[in-house]
Amino acid sequence: MAKFYDALDEKLIQFINKQKMFFTATAPNEGRINLSPKGMDTFRCLSNQQVGFLNLTGSGNETAAHLQENQRLTIMFCSFEKTPLILRLYGTGEAVYPVDESWPEYASHFELYPGTRQIILMNIESVQTSCGYAVPLYEFQEERLTLRRWAEQKGEDKIQDHWQKKNLVSIDGLPTGLPIAPE
């Protein structure tokens, strides 16, 4: 059955650190809900009440747009291994960009991949565990390298072009706050 906590404990942090995938969910005040799977060793527990993840260049930038509007963020982990568990983190989030003063502090916790767009920080308001008994068993094979190779091949200038064309507004027309280098 579901249980709620005010913060992460060591056991839950260990569970998070073992996971190869997580899901983020945000929503604007009006418009489409965004639910995204994430991977590539991009998640970090910074304390028992703060976590962060690298937000890599992709087709859109919905998370940043939604957080700029209302800061609501949910993150979910599922155990796909023998012991079932679903872990949800509820809280408020913000995007930290390479131009921000706090970037070096947060970036030091990660291996920065080509195309790193921002770090999303979450301040945890509550933590929920539930059984996960219906989650199927899956075996991890390997990380998918497609996004990393794509960003490496594009190079920094073409990544900036991509951001300019596809990452400045959400699919619902909200600004993402992504700073773009002047041309």
C-alpha positions as CSV (number, residue, x, y, z in Angstrom):
1,M,0.0,0.0,0.0
2,A,1.0,3.6,-0.6
3,K,3.1,5.4,2.1
4,F,4.0,9.0,2.3
5,Y,7.2,10.6,3.7
6,D,8.5,14.1,4.1
7,A,11.9,13.4,2.6
8,L,14.1,10.6,1.1
9,D,15.8,8.3,3.5
10,E,19.0,6.3,2.8
11,K,17.1,3.2,1.6
12,L,15.1,5.2,-0.9
13,I,18.3,7.0,-2.1
14,Q,20.0,3.7,-2.6
15,F,16.9,2.5,-4.6
16,I,17.1,5.6,-6.8
17,N,20.8,5.2,-7.4
18,K,20.2,1.7,-8.8
19,Q,17.6,2.7,-11.3
20,K,18.5,3.1,-15.0
21,M,15.4,5.0,-15.9
22,F,13.0,7.5,-14.4
23,F,10.0,9.5,-15.6
24,T,9.3,13.2,-15.2
25,A,5.8,14.8,-15.3
26,T,4.9,18.5,-15.5
27,A,1.9,20.4,-16.8
28,P,1.1,24.0,-17.7
29,N,-1.8,25.8,-16.0
30,E,-3.7,25.1,-19.2
31,G,-2.5,22.7,-22.0
32,R,-0.9,19.4,-22.4
33,I,0.7,17.3,-19.6
34,N,4.3,16.3,-20.3
35,L,5.4,12.9,-19.2
36,S,9.0,12.0,-20.2
37,P,11.2,8.9,-19.7
38,K,14.8,9.7,-18.9
39,G,18.0,7.7,-18.6
40,M,21.8,7.9,-19.4
41,D,22.9,8.3,-15.7
42,T,21.5,11.9,-15.5
43,F,19.8,11.8,-12.1
44,R,21.4,12.8,-8.7
45,C,20.2,12.9,-5.2
46,L,21.7,16.1,-3.8
47,S,20.2,15.8,-0.3
48,N,17.3,14.1,1.3
49,Q,15.1,17.0,0.1
50,Q,16.7,18.0,-3.2
51,V,17.4,16.1,-6.4
52,G,18.5,17.1,-9.9
53,F,18.7,15.8,-13.4
54,L,20.4,16.8,-16.6
55,N,17.9,17.9,-19.2
56,L,19.5,17.1,-22.5
57,T,18.6,18.5,-25.9
58,G,15.5,16.9,-27.4
59,S,12.6,17.6,-29.7
60,G,11.0,20.0,-27.1
61,N,11.7,21.7,-23.8
62,E,8.3,21.2,-22.1
63,T,9.7,20.6,-18.6
64,A,11.5,24.0,-18.5
65,A,8.4,25.8,-19.9
66,H,6.1,24.3,-17.3
67,L,8.4,24.9,-14.4
68,Q,8.8,28.5,-15.4
69,E,5.0,28.9,-15.3
70,N,4.1,27.0,-12.1
71,Q,7.1,25.0,-10.7
72,R,5.1,21.8,-10.3
73,L,7.1,18.6,-10.9
74,T,6.6,14.9,-10.2
75,I,9.4,12.3,-10.7
76,M,8.7,8.6,-10.7
77,F,11.0,5.6,-10.5
78,C,9.8,1.9,-11.0
79,S,11.6,-1.2,-10.1
80,F,11.7,-3.5,-13.1
81,E,13.8,-6.0,-11.1
82,K,12.8,-8.8,-8.6
83,T,11.7,-6.6,-5.7
84,P,8.7,-4.4,-6.8
85,L,8.5,-0.7,-5.9
86,I,7.2,2.5,-7.3
87,L,8.7,5.7,-5.9
88,R,7.2,9.2,-6.6
89,L,8.8,12.5,-5.7
90,Y,6.5,15.5,-5.6
91,G,7.7,19.0,-5.4
92,T,8.7,22.2,-7.1
93,G,11.4,22.5,-9.7
94,E,13.5,25.1,-11.5
95,A,15.8,25.0,-14.5
96,V,19.5,26.0,-14.0
97,Y,21.4,27.1,-17.1
98,P,25.1,27.2,-17.9
99,V,24.9,31.0,-17.7
100,D,23.5,30.9,-14.2
101,E,25.8,31.7,-11.2
102,S,24.8,28.4,-9.5
103,W,25.7,26.3,-12.6
104,P,29.2,25.2,-11.5
105,E,27.9,24.1,-8.1
106,Y,25.2,21.8,-9.6
107,A,27.1,20.8,-12.7
108,S,29.9,19.4,-10.5
109,H,27.6,16.5,-9.6
110,F,27.2,15.3,-13.2
111,E,29.1,14.1,-16.2
112,L,27.9,16.7,-18.7
113,Y,26.9,15.2,-22.0
114,P,27.0,16.9,-25.4
115,G,23.8,18.8,-25.8
116,T,23.2,19.4,-22.1
117,R,20.6,22.1,-22.1
118,Q,20.0,22.7,-18.4
119,I,19.9,21.0,-15.0
120,I,16.4,20.6,-13.5
121,L,16.4,20.9,-9.7
122,M,13.6,19.6,-7.6
123,N,12.9,20.6,-4.0
124,I,10.9,17.7,-2.6
125,E,7.7,18.4,-0.8
126,S,6.6,14.7,-0.3
127,V,7.7,11.2,-1.2
128,Q,5.3,8.3,-2.0
129,T,6.1,4.6,-2.2
130,S,3.7,2.1,-3.6
131,C,3.8,-1.6,-4.3
132,G,4.5,-1.9,-8.0
133,Y,3.2,-5.4,-8.1
134,A,1.8,-5.0,-11.6
135,V,5.1,-3.6,-13.1
136,P,6.6,-6.2,-15.3
137,L,10.1,-7.6,-14.9
138,Y,12.6,-6.3,-17.4
139,E,16.3,-6.8,-17.7
140,F,18.6,-3.8,-18.5
141,Q,20.8,-4.4,-21.5
142,E,22.7,-1.1,-22.1
143,E,22.3,2.6,-22.4
144,R,21.1,3.8,-25.8
145,L,23.8,6.1,-27.3
146,T,21.7,7.6,-30.1
147,L,21.1,11.0,-28.4
148,R,24.7,11.4,-27.3
149,R,25.9,10.6,-30.9
150,W,23.4,12.9,-32.4
151,A,24.6,15.8,-30.2
152,E,28.2,15.1,-30.8
153,Q,27.7,15.0,-34.6
154,K,25.7,18.3,-34.5
155,G,28.4,20.2,-32.6
156,E,27.8,23.2,-30.4
157,D,26.8,25.7,-33.2
158,K,24.1,23.4,-34.6
159,I,22.9,22.5,-31.2
160,Q,22.3,26.3,-30.6
161,D,20.4,26.4,-33.9
162,H,18.3,23.5,-32.8
163,W,17.5,25.2,-29.5
164,Q,16.6,28.4,-31.4
165,K,14.2,26.5,-33.7
166,K,12.7,23.9,-31.4
167,N,13.4,24.6,-27.7
168,L,12.4,28.3,-27.0
169,V,8.7,27.7,-26.7
170,S,6.6,24.7,-25.5
171,I,4.2,22.9,-27.8
172,D,1.5,25.0,-26.1
173,G,3.4,28.2,-26.9
174,L,4.9,28.9,-23.4
175,P,8.4,30.4,-23.2
176,T,11.0,27.9,-21.9
177,G,13.5,30.5,-20.6
178,L,16.3,28.9,-22.5
179,P,19.1,31.5,-23.0
180,I,20.5,31.5,-26.5
181,A,24.0,32.7,-27.4
182,P,23.8,35.9,-29.6
183,E,24.5,35.3,-33.3
